[in-house]
């Protein structure tokens, strides 16, 4: 465990202004620690452990940007820490020798496997998660039963969840066997347990769910449970997806 610091000092080290102006961010209710809004200026945070956000954007002391790709196994939490001491993606990162402050870009459910990015770059994370950029994510989904065309069309066109219609998405059957259907689904939004809920409304239980790709980035060499830094080419393409620079693919066209 590292030494804890006062919240205003932490925010100032993250480049968000003077300690006094950072205190105003707290009193205005714009700062959260591990998902909980704070108003107490005496709040202490532990760098490299606690996730601090300002207006929903992660804030971290300035350091060399790091972006890692993890092929998350089922049973690992996509959180910074867990009060029940269950294994998290950061535990897995540290087991592979990646130290320092990291946080996941988005999340995958406990029972979902696949591609998840970890970073200390709050600006990149914010843009990748922002609805404006609508980054397409590709999933492999195994469902119980033989999924027919009517259900496929319903999923593709959008389903009412929580009072709002889901965005149109790509869905196609890869194979059918042994009473199951394997689908490829491409979504540009990520509501809570969206794929499972959509398919359940069509009468199909999800047996397995795996995120295969982010945009055109598939990370095929990243085996289940493995984690590594992005290559320069992958990072350029990722930043292109986030609208931070022209992607390598765009430059080649």
N, C-alpha and C positions, 0 to 999 in steps of 0.2 A: 504494500500500500504506500502511496506517495503522500507528501505533505498536503494538507488541505489549505486553500486560500479563500479569502473573502470574494464574494461574487463580483464586486466592482473591480477589484484588482484583476480577476480572471478575464472579465470582458475588456478591460483596457489592454491587456496583453494580447487579446485577439484583434486589436486594431479598431475597436468600436468607439474610440474617443477617450477623453480624460476620465479619471475615476469618478469625478463629480457628474459628468454627463452620463456615465454608465449607471450611476445610482438612479438617475432619472428614468432610465430604461426599465429598471426594476420597479420603481414606484408607479410607473405607468402601466404595469401589468404586462409588459411585453416580453418578459424573460421566463423561461421554463427550465427546470432541471429534471432530467429523466421523465419528461412528459408532464410534470406538475408545475403549474404556474406559481411563481414565488413573488412575494411583496416585501419580505424581510431583508433589509440591507445587511444583516449579520449572517446571512446564509453562507455556509462554507461549501466549497465544491472540491472534488479531488480530480485534478487533471489526469488524463489517460484512463479515467474510470467513468466519471459522470458525463452525461450528454446534456450540454447546455445549448438552448436554442433562443434566438431573438426573432420574434415575429415568425416563428416556425422554421427559421433557417439555422442550421448548426453553426455554433461559434466556437472556435478553437484558437489557442495561441498560434501565432504565425510560425510555420515550419515548412520544411520541404514537402511539397505535395506528394502524396502517396495514393495510388489507386491499385487495389488488388482484386482479382477475380477468384471467387470461391464457388466450387460445385457443392452446394449445401446438401448434406445427407438428411433424410427424414429423421426427426427426433431432436434436431438442433434448433434452438430458438434464434430468431433474427432480431435479437435485442442486445443492448449494451451490457445489461446485467439482469439477473433474475433473483428475486428475494427467496425463491425456493432452492437456489443453488443448482438449478438445472443447467445443462451444458448450452452455451451460447456460441454464436459465430465468432465472437471475440476470443472466447476460450480456445476455439479451434485455431484461430489465427496465431495466438500466442504459443500453442503447442507446435506450430510450424516455424517458430522463431521470429514472428512479426511483432515487434514491440512498439510502444508509443501509442498515441491516441488515434483510434479508428472508430468509425461508425458505419453501419450499413446504409446503402442507398436504397431506400424502400425496404420491403420485407417479403419474406415467403413464410407461409404458415408452417407450424410445427410438423405437419404431416405432408408437406410439399417439399420436393427436392429441386435442385437445379441451380442455375446461374444467379449469383448475387454478388454485387460489387461492394467493397469496403474502401473507405477513403478517409482522409483528414481534410479534404478540400470542400469546405462548406459551400462555396460558390458553385462548384461543379455539381454537387449533390442537389442543391436547390433547383438548378436548372433541369437536371435530369428528372426530378420528381414533379416539376411544374406542369400543370395541365396544358399550358400553351404549346409545349413541344410535342406532346402526344406520341412519345416514343413507343413503337410497336414492340410487343413482347410475344415470343412464340412459345407455346406449351405443347407437350405431348400428354394426352389425357386418355386413360383407360377407364371405360365405364362398363357397368353391368348391363347386359342385354344387347339386343340388336337395334342400333339407333337408325331410324328411318329418315327419309327425305323431309317429311313434314317437320320433325323435330329439328333437323339440321337447319332448315329454312327459318324456323322460329328463332333459333339461337343467332343466326347470321343477321337477321333483321333487327333484333333487339328485344329484350324482355323487361317488363316493369319490375324494378327492385327498389324498395324503399321510396316509392312514389315517383320514381324517375326511370325513363327507358334507358337501358344500356346502349352504348354506341354500337353501330353495326360492326361486326367482326368477321374475320375469315375463319371458316371451319370446313374441314374435309375429312373424310374417312380414309385412314391409312390401311387398315385391315380389320377383318372380323374373324374371330375364332373362339371356340370353346365358350360360347355364350357371352362374349365380351366384344366391345368395339373400341378400337384405338383411333383417336382423333388427333389431328393437328389443329390448334386454335391460335389465332393471332389477334391480340387485343391491344388497344391504345389507351385503355383506362385500367384502373386497378382498385375497384371497390372491395370491401372486406369479403373474403371468401367468395368472390364473384363467380368464378367458373363452377365451383361446386354448387352454388345456389341456383345458377342458371340451368345446369343440367338436372338438378333435382326437380325443378319446376317442369321439366320435360319427362319426368319419370325415370331418370337414370342416375344411379348412385356412382360416384367417382371412386374407383378402386386405387388409382395411382395418378399423381399429378407431378409433372416435371417441367420446369422452365428450361427451354432449350436455347433460347437466343434473346439478345437485346438488339433490336434493329437487325443489322446484318452481321453482328458479332456473335459467333457461336462458341468460340473457345473449345474446339473439339478435343484439344489435347489435355483439357482439365478433367481428370478422372474424379469420380465421386469421392468427396472428402478432401480433395487437394486444393491448394491455394497458391497463387503466384502473382507477381506484379504484371501489369499489362505491358506489352511491348510498346515501343515508340509508335509503331504503325497503328496498333489497336487503340492507343490513347488518342492519337490524332483523329481516328474515326469516331471515337466516343465523344470527343469535344465537338466534332462536327454535328453529331446528333443533338448535342446540347446547345447548338447555335453559337458556340464560343469561337469557332474558327472554321474555315473550310475543311471538310473532311478529305481524307486521302482518296476516297473513292470519287468524290466530286472533282478533284484535281486531275484524275486520270481519264475523265470523260470529256 
